[in-house]
Amino acid sequence: MIYAALGGAVAALLLAIAAYFHGVEVGVDWQRSADLAANLKEEKEQRRRLEAGQRDDDAAARAAVARETTVREITREVPKIIDRTVYRNVCIDADGVRLIRRGVEAANGEQPPGRRPAGDSGEIRDTTGND
């Protein structure tokens, strides 16, 4: 009878060990399925975000194309103010000749700048003798 009790105890111990390993295997399977479900959920969320990002990129590209193709033409008229004629046969007008003469005189020390000689009217004189 001792052998039967000992055999029953060993059988119960082996049965408990088998149940433990079976429980571990079932727990590992449950964990794998939970991990797989979480991974699938995460992949689905990433795919959704990627598609939303692509839609946003497409919308931004369309807006950029629309913005680049819009052309605005701005025409502004500027009034022309002509004080005196510029293009003539005479290169320097009377004011310019007077200024040049005064500069030459001031440089030569003949007369202080800003003063005109008594008989000088500031007119252009033809010194070549060809009237």
MIMAR-595751 format. One record per atom (N, C-alpha, C): residue number from 1; residue in one letter; atom name; x, z, y. Coordinates in nm, 3 decimals, padded with zeros to 5 digits, m for minus. Example, Ala and Ser with C-alpha at 12.3 -4.5 7.8 and 13.67 -1.06 7.14 Angstrom:
   num   residuo   atomo        px        pz        py
     1         a       N    01.319    00.780   m00.569
     1         a      CA    01.230    00.780   m00.450
     1         a       C    01.320    00.780   m00.330
     2         s       N    01.285    00.708   m00.225
     2         s      CA    01.367    00.714   m00.106
     2         s       C    01.290    00.787    00.003
***
This chain:
   num   residuo   atomo        px        pz        py
     1         m       N    00.078    00.000   m00.115
     1         m      CA    00.000    00.000    00.000
     1         m       C    00.086    00.000    00.128
     2         i       N    00.195    00.053    00.118
     2         i      CA    00.286    00.053    00.231
     2         i       C    00.322   m00.090    00.265
     3         y       N    00.341   m00.170    00.160
     3         y      CA    00.379   m00.308    00.186
     3         y       C    00.264   m00.383    00.253
     4         a       N    00.144   m00.350    00.216
     4         a      CA    00.029   m00.416    00.275
     4         a       C    00.016   m00.374    00.422
     5         a       N    00.039   m00.248    00.452
     5         a      CA    00.030   m00.201    00.589
     5         a       C    00.144   m00.259    00.672
     6         l       N    00.262   m00.261    00.608
     6         l      CA    00.376   m00.319    00.677
     6         l       C    00.353   m00.468    00.700
     7         g       N    00.299   m00.538    00.602
     7         g      CA    00.270   m00.681    00.615
     7         g       C    00.165   m00.705    00.722
     8         g       N    00.061   m00.618    00.726
     8         g      CA   m00.043   m00.631    00.828
     8         g       C    00.014   m00.608    00.968
     9         a       N    00.107   m00.512    00.979
     9         a      CA    00.169   m00.483    01.109
     9         a       C    00.255   m00.600    01.154
    10         v       N    00.329   m00.657    01.059
    10         v      CA    00.413   m00.773    01.093
    10         v       C    00.324   m00.890    01.131
    11         a       N    00.214   m00.912    01.058
    11         a      CA    00.122   m01.021    01.088
    11         a       C    00.060   m01.000    01.226
    12         a       N    00.024   m00.876    01.258
    12         a      CA   m00.035   m00.847    01.388
    12         a       C    00.068   m00.870    01.499
    13         l       N    00.194   m00.830    01.472
    13         l      CA    00.299   m00.852    01.569
    13         l       C    00.323   m01.001    01.590
    14         l       N    00.329   m01.077    01.482
    14         l      CA    00.347   m01.223    01.494
    14         l       C    00.228   m01.287    01.565
    15         l       N    00.109   m01.237    01.536
    15         l      CA   m00.010   m01.289    01.601
    15         l       C   m00.005   m01.257    01.752
    16         a       N    00.039   m01.139    01.790
    16         a      CA    00.050   m01.102    01.931
    16         a       C    00.156   m01.188    02.000
    17         i       N    00.268   m01.212    01.931
    17         i      CA    00.373   m01.297    01.989
    17         i       C    00.321   m01.440    02.007
    18         a       N    00.249   m01.490    01.909
    18         a      CA    00.192   m01.625    01.917
    18         a       C    00.090   m01.632    02.031
    19         a       N    00.008   m01.529    02.045
    19         a      CA   m00.091   m01.526    02.152
    19         a       C   m00.021   m01.523    02.288
    20         y       N    00.089   m01.446    02.298
    20         y      CA    00.164   m01.441    02.423
    20         y       C    00.216   m01.579    02.461
    21         f       N    00.282   m01.647    02.367
    21         f      CA    00.338   m01.779    02.397
    21         f       C    00.227   m01.881    02.425
    22         h       N    00.114   m01.866    02.354
    22         h      CA    00.001   m01.955    02.381
    22         h       C   m00.050   m01.930    02.525
    23         g       N   m00.059   m01.803    02.563
    23         g      CA   m00.103   m01.769    02.698
    23         g       C   m00.007   m01.822    02.804
    24         v       N    00.122   m01.812    02.775
    24         v      CA    00.222   m01.865    02.868
    24         v       C    00.205   m02.016    02.881
    25         e       N    00.184   m02.083    02.768
    25         e      CA    00.167   m02.229    02.771
    25         e       C    00.041   m02.268    02.847
    26         v       N   m00.066   m02.194    02.828
    26         v      CA   m00.190   m02.222    02.900
    26         v       C   m00.170   m02.196    03.050
    27         g       N   m00.099   m02.088    03.084
    27         g      CA   m00.073   m02.058    03.224
    27         g       C    00.013   m02.166    03.289
    28         v       N    00.113   m02.215    03.215
    28         v      CA    00.198   m02.323    03.267
    28         v       C    00.114   m02.448    03.288
    29         d       N    00.024   m02.478    03.195
    29         d      CA   m00.063   m02.596    03.210
    29         d       C   m00.153   m02.581    03.334
    30         w       N   m00.209   m02.460    03.351
    30         w      CA   m00.293   m02.437    03.468
    30         w       C   m00.211   m02.455    03.598
    31         q       N   m00.090   m02.401    03.598
    31         q      CA   m00.005   m02.414    03.717
    31         q       C    00.030   m02.560    03.744
    32         r       N    00.060   m02.634    03.639
    32         r      CA    00.090   m02.778    03.655
    32         r       C   m00.030   m02.852    03.711
    33         s       N   m00.148   m02.822    03.658
    33         s      CA   m00.267   m02.891    03.709
    33         s       C   m00.294   m02.851    03.854
    34         a       N   m00.271   m02.724    03.890
    34         a      CA   m00.290   m02.681    04.029
    34         a       C   m00.187   m02.750    04.119
    35         d       N   m00.061   m02.759    04.074
    35         d      CA    00.041   m02.829    04.152
    35         d       C    00.007   m02.976    04.168
    36         l       N   m00.041   m03.038    04.058
    36         l      CA   m00.078   m03.179    04.063
    36         l       C   m00.194   m03.200    04.161
    37         a       N   m00.292   m03.113    04.159
    37         a      CA   m00.406   m03.124    04.252
    37         a       C   m00.358   m03.107    04.396
    38         a       N   m00.267   m03.010    04.418
    38         a      CA   m00.215   m02.990    04.554
    38         a       C   m00.134   m03.111    04.599
    39         n       N   m00.054   m03.167    04.508
    39         n      CA    00.025   m03.286    04.543
    39         n       C   m00.065   m03.405    04.575
    40         l       N   m00.170   m03.423    04.495
    40         l      CA   m00.265   m03.532    04.521
    40         l       C   m00.334   m03.513    04.657
    41         k       N   m00.371   m03.389    04.686
    41         k      CA   m00.436   m03.361    04.813
    41         k       C   m00.339   m03.388    04.928
    42         e       N   m00.214   m03.348    04.914
    42         e      CA   m00.113   m03.371    05.018
    42         e       C   m00.086   m03.520    05.035
    43         e       N   m00.077   m03.594    04.924
    43         e      CA   m00.056   m03.740    04.934
    43         e       C   m00.173   m03.807    05.003
    44         k       N   m00.294   m03.763    04.973
    44         k      CA   m00.413   m03.820    05.037
    44         k       C   m00.410   m03.791    05.188
    45         e       N   m00.371   m03.670    05.226
    45         e      CA   m00.361   m03.634    05.368
    45         e       C   m00.252   m03.716    05.438
    46         q       N   m00.137   m03.734    05.372
    46         q      CA   m00.030   m03.816    05.430
    46         q       C   m00.074   m03.960    05.446
    47         r       N   m00.144   m04.012    05.346
    47         r      CA   m00.193   m04.150    05.353
    47         r       C   m00.292   m04.165    05.469
    48         r       N   m00.379   m04.063    05.486
    48         r      CA   m00.476   m04.067    05.596
    48         r       C   m00.402   m04.065    05.730
    49         r       N   m00.301   m03.978    05.744
    49         r      CA   m00.224   m03.972    05.869
    49         r       C   m00.148   m04.102    05.894
    50         l       N   m00.092   m04.160    05.789
    50         l      CA   m00.020   m04.286    05.804
    50         l       C   m00.113   m04.398    05.850
    51         e       N   m00.232   m04.406    05.791
    51         e      CA   m00.328   m04.508    05.832
    51         e       C   m00.374   m04.486    05.976
    52         a       N   m00.393   m04.359    06.014
    52         a      CA   m00.433   m04.330    06.152
    52         a       C   m00.319   m04.368    06.247
    53         g       N   m00.196   m04.340    06.208
    53         g      CA   m00.081   m04.378    06.290
    53         g       C   m00.069   m04.529    06.304
    54         q       N   m00.094   m04.601    06.194
    54         q      CA   m00.089   m04.747    06.199
    54         q       C   m00.199   m04.801    06.289
    55         r       N   m00.317   m04.742    06.284
    55         r      CA   m00.426   m04.786    06.373
    55         r       C   m00.388   m04.762    06.518
    56         d       N   m00.328   m04.645    06.545
    56         d      CA   m00.284   m04.615    06.681
    56         d       C   m00.176   m04.713    06.726
    57         d       N   m00.081   m04.744    06.636
    57         d      CA    00.025   m04.839    06.670
    57         d       C   m00.033   m04.978    06.697
    58         d       N   m00.130   m05.018    06.615
    58         d      CA   m00.194   m05.148    06.637
    58         d       C   m00.267   m05.152    06.771
    59         a       N   m00.337   m05.044    06.802
    59         a      CA   m00.409   m05.038    06.930
    59         a       C   m00.311   m05.041    07.047
    60         a       N   m00.199   m04.969    07.033
    60         a      CA   m00.099   m04.968    07.139
    60         a       C   m00.036   m05.106    07.154
    61         a       N   m00.011   m05.175    07.043
    61         a      CA    00.046   m05.310    07.050
    61         a       C   m00.052   m05.406    07.118
    62         r       N   m00.180   m05.395    07.084
    62         r      CA   m00.279   m05.481    07.148
    62         r       C   m00.288   m05.452    07.297
    63         a       N   m00.281   m05.325    07.334
    63         a      CA   m00.286   m05.289    07.476
    63         a       C   m00.162   m05.341    07.549
    64         a       N   m00.047   m05.335    07.483
    64         a      CA    00.077   m05.385    07.545
    64         a       C    00.069   m05.535    07.566
    65         v       N    00.016   m05.607    07.468
    65         v      CA    00.002   m05.752    07.481
    65         v       C   m00.095   m05.784    07.593
    66         a       N   m00.205   m05.711    07.599
    66         a      CA   m00.303   m05.735    07.706
    66         a       C   m00.242   m05.705    07.842
    67         r       N   m00.162   m05.601    07.851
    67         r      CA   m00.100   m05.564    07.977
    67         r       C    00.005   m05.668    08.018
    68         e       N    00.079   m05.722    07.921
    68         e      CA    00.182   m05.820    07.952
    68         e       C    00.123   m05.955    07.990
    69         t       N    00.008   m05.989    07.934
    69         t      CA   m00.049   m06.120    07.961
    69         t       C   m00.129   m06.123    08.091
    70         t       N   m00.161   m06.006    08.145
    70         t      CA   m00.233   m06.002    08.272
    70         t       C   m00.135   m06.034    08.384
    71         v       N   m00.168   m06.137    08.460
    71         v      CA   m00.080   m06.181    08.568
    71         v       C   m00.156   m06.166    08.698
    72         r       N   m00.093   m06.103    08.793
    72         r      CA   m00.153   m06.090    08.925
    72         r       C   m00.065   m06.165    09.023
    73         e       N   m00.128   m06.245    09.103
    73         e      CA   m00.053   m06.321    09.202
    73         e       C   m00.082   m06.263    09.339
    74         i       N    00.021   m06.222    09.407
    74         i      CA    00.006   m06.161    09.538
    74         i       C    00.065   m06.257    09.641
    75         t       N   m00.017   m06.297    09.735
    75         t      CA    00.028   m06.386    09.841
    75         t       C    00.016   m06.311    09.972
    76         r       N    00.125   m06.306    10.045
    76         r      CA    00.125   m06.236    10.172
    76         r       C    00.178   m06.331    10.278
    77         e       N    00.103   m06.344    10.385
    77         e      CA    00.145   m06.430    10.493
    77         e       C    00.219   m06.346    10.597
    78         v       N    00.334   m06.393    10.638
    78         v      CA    00.415   m06.323    10.738
    78         v       C    00.413   m06.405    10.865
    79         p       N    00.375   m06.345    10.976
    79         p      CA    00.372   m06.422    11.101
    79         p       C    00.514   m06.455    11.145
    80         k       N    00.531   m06.576    11.195
    80         k      CA    00.663   m06.620    11.242
    80         k       C    00.670   m06.594    11.392
    81         i       N    00.772   m06.523    11.430
    81         i      CA    00.794   m06.494    11.572
    81         i       C    00.921   m06.566    11.613
    82         i       N    00.905   m06.665    11.702
    82         i      CA    01.020   m06.742    11.748
    82         i       C    01.040   m06.711    11.895
    83         d       N    01.152   m06.646    11.924
    83         d      CA    01.181   m06.606    12.061
    83         d       C    01.236   m06.725    12.138
    84         r       N    01.327   m06.798    12.079
    84         r      CA    01.384   m06.917    12.144
    84         r       C    01.429   m07.012    12.034
    85         t       N    01.443   m07.135    12.068
    85         t      CA    01.482   m07.234    11.968
    85         t       C    01.625   m07.210    11.924
    86         v       N    01.649   m07.231    11.798
    86         v      CA    01.780   m07.202    11.742
    86         v       C    01.857   m07.331    11.716
    87         y       N    01.791   m07.433    11.668
    87         y      CA    01.859   m07.554    11.627
    87         y       C    01.856   m07.657    11.741
    88         r       N    01.968   m07.666    11.811
    88         r      CA    01.984   m07.766    11.916
    88         r       C    02.125   m07.821    11.906
    89         n       N    02.154   m07.919    11.992
    89         n      CA    02.289   m07.973    11.993
    89         n       C    02.388   m07.874    12.052
    90         v       N    02.342   m07.791    12.144
    90         v      CA    02.428   m07.690    12.203
    90         v       C    02.432   m07.573    12.107
    91         c       N    02.550   m07.533    12.069
    91         c      CA    02.563   m07.428    11.969
    91         c       C    02.530   m07.291    12.025
    92         i       N    02.562   m07.267    12.150
    92         i      CA    02.540   m07.135    12.209
    92         i       C    02.455   m07.155    12.334
    93         d       N    02.352   m07.074    12.348
    93         d      CA    02.268   m07.084    12.466
    93         d       C    02.336   m07.016    12.585
    94         a       N    02.269   m07.018    12.698
    94         a      CA    02.328   m06.967    12.822
    94         a       C    02.362   m06.819    12.810
    95         d       N    02.277   m06.742    12.748
    95         d      CA    02.306   m06.599    12.731
    95         d       C    02.431   m06.578    12.647
    96         g       N    02.445   m06.657    12.542
    96         g      CA    02.562   m06.645    12.457
    96         g       C    02.690   m06.682    12.530
    97         v       N    02.685   m06.791    12.610
    97         v      CA    02.803   m06.832    12.687
    97         v       C    02.841   m06.723    12.785
    98         r       N    02.743   m06.664    12.851
    98         r      CA    02.769   m06.559    12.948
    98         r       C    02.834   m06.439    12.879
    99         l       N    02.785   m06.402    12.763
    99         l      CA    02.842   m06.290    12.690
    99         l       C    02.985   m06.317    12.647
   100         i       N    03.009   m06.440    12.601
   100         i      CA    03.145   m06.476    12.559
   100         i       C    03.239   m06.470    12.678
   101         r       N    03.196   m06.525    12.793
   101         r      CA    03.280   m06.522    12.914
   101         r       C    03.312   m06.380    12.957
   102         r       N    03.211   m06.296    12.956
   102         r      CA    03.232   m06.157    12.997
   102         r       C    03.327   m06.086    12.900
   103         g       N    03.315   m06.119    12.771
   103         g      CA    03.406   m06.059    12.673
   103         g       C    03.548   m06.104    12.695
   104         v       N    03.566   m06.233    12.723
   104         v      CA    03.701   m06.285    12.748
   104         v       C    03.759   m06.223    12.874
   105         e       N    03.678   m06.214    12.978
   105         e      CA    03.725   m06.155    13.103
   105         e       C    03.761   m06.009    13.083
   106         a       N    03.679   m05.937    13.010
   106         a      CA    03.707   m05.796    12.987
   106         a       C    03.832   m05.779    12.902
   107         a       N    03.853   m05.869    12.805
   107         a      CA    03.971   m05.861    12.720
   107         a       C    04.098   m05.892    12.798
   108         n       N    04.088   m05.983    12.895
   108         n      CA    04.204   m06.019    12.976
   108         n       C    04.225   m05.923    13.091
   109         g       N    04.134   m05.831    13.112
   109         g      CA    04.147   m05.734    13.220
   109         g       C    04.112   m05.790    13.354
   110         e       N    04.046   m05.904    13.358
   110         e      CA    04.013   m05.966    13.486
   110         e       C    03.898   m05.894    13.555
   111         q       N    03.807   m05.842    13.479
   111         q      CA    03.690   m05.780    13.538
   111         q       C    03.639   m05.671    13.444
   112         p       N    03.591   m05.562    13.495
   112         p      CA    03.536   m05.459    13.407
   112         p       C    03.410   m05.511    13.339
   113         p       N    03.387   m05.469    13.217
   113         p      CA    03.269   m05.518    13.146
   113         p       C    03.140   m05.473    13.214
   114         g       N    03.040   m05.560    13.212
   114         g      CA    02.910   m05.528    13.269
   114         g       C    02.894   m05.571    13.413
   115         r       N    02.998   m05.623    13.477
   115         r      CA    02.986   m05.668    13.615
   115         r       C    03.012   m05.817    13.622
   116         r       N    02.937   m05.887    13.703
   116         r      CA    02.948   m06.030    13.718
   116         r       C    03.018   m06.060    13.851
   117         p       N    03.104   m06.162    13.852
   117         p      CA    03.167   m06.199    13.980
   117         p       C    03.063   m06.241    14.082
   118         a       N    03.097   m06.238    14.206
   118         a      CA    03.003   m06.260    14.316
   118         a       C    02.937   m06.397    14.310
   119         g       N    03.006   m06.504    14.284
   119         g      CA    02.947   m06.637    14.287
   119         g       C    02.898   m06.686    14.152
   120         d       N    02.912   m06.608    14.047
   120         d      CA    02.877   m06.654    13.911
   120         d       C    02.729   m06.634    13.887
   121         s       N    02.660   m06.744    13.863
   121         s      CA    02.516   m06.733    13.834
   121         s       C    02.492   m06.725    13.684
   122         g       N    02.594   m06.740    13.603
   122         g      CA    02.579   m06.732    13.459
   122         g       C    02.539   m06.863    13.396
   123         e       N    02.541   m06.972    13.472
   123         e      CA    02.503   m07.102    13.419
   123         e       C    02.618   m07.163    13.343
   124         i       N    02.587   m07.256    13.255
   124         i      CA    02.688   m07.328    13.181
   124         i       C    02.740   m07.440    13.269
   125         r       N    02.868   m07.443    13.284
   125         r      CA    02.927   m07.548    13.365
   125         r       C    03.002   m07.643    13.277
   126         d       N    02.995   m07.768    13.316
   126         d      CA    03.068   m07.870    13.242
   126         d       C    03.206   m07.885    13.308
   127         t       N    03.307   m07.835    13.238
   127         t      CA    03.442   m07.838    13.293
   127         t       C    03.519   m07.963    13.254
   128         t       N    03.457   m08.048    13.175
   128         t      CA    03.525   m08.171    13.130
   128         t       C    03.519   m08.279    13.236
   129         g       N    03.428   m08.268    13.330
   129         g      CA    03.415   m08.372    13.432
   129         g       C    03.320   m08.481    13.390
   130         n       N    03.259   m08.469    13.278
   130         n      CA    03.164   m08.570    13.230
   130         n       C    03.023   m08.519    13.258
   131         d       N    02.962   m08.566    13.364
   131         d      CA    02.826   m08.522    13.396
   131         d       C    02.730   m08.600    13.321
***
